[in-house]
Amino acid sequence: SLLFVGTPTSPPTVEAARLLADAILPETRRRLGDTVRVELVGPYAPGLESLAAPGVEAAGFVADLGPRYAGADLVVVPLRVGGGTRIKILEAFAHGVAVVASPVAVAGLEVVDGRHLLLAEDPAGFARAIERLTRSPDLAERLVGEAKRLVRDQYSLDVVVPSINAFFARARDRAGSNTMRP
């Protein structure tokens, strides 16, 4: 079970969902058999429901993602372009699901290929990585453990909130020292 979570209303996310359903899934099925399925979760753009086919479920908006993560073997994020935060990746890490992603999908995160997740750049590469994790549960378990540690040590509220507070304190101090005094 391959899970794709996002808000596929932006062109890059729509493209990633289509790539997963139209190219990565068929290549993965050639390697692992027809039982491999994809679940696309998130409020989707008009026309994306056309991806729903045997083995592909376009679930749309889901209020609670916990059960979706719990039911997934892997999270797949084949973004080719994009920006913003990498919440999809960190969320999958926090839920304890192994991830296969493109380098674009993890840009800006302190992740290492083969330590926290597997990286891939094209449908064949994604299929190889999916096959590797499917056939090596020990590797998937190790990646999940390292990814959870990464979230805890670098991206948890216990780490992020003090950093944000310190940033604002420095900005306040600089602003105060730059004001003109009579």
Disulfide bonds with the S-S distance in Angstrom:
none
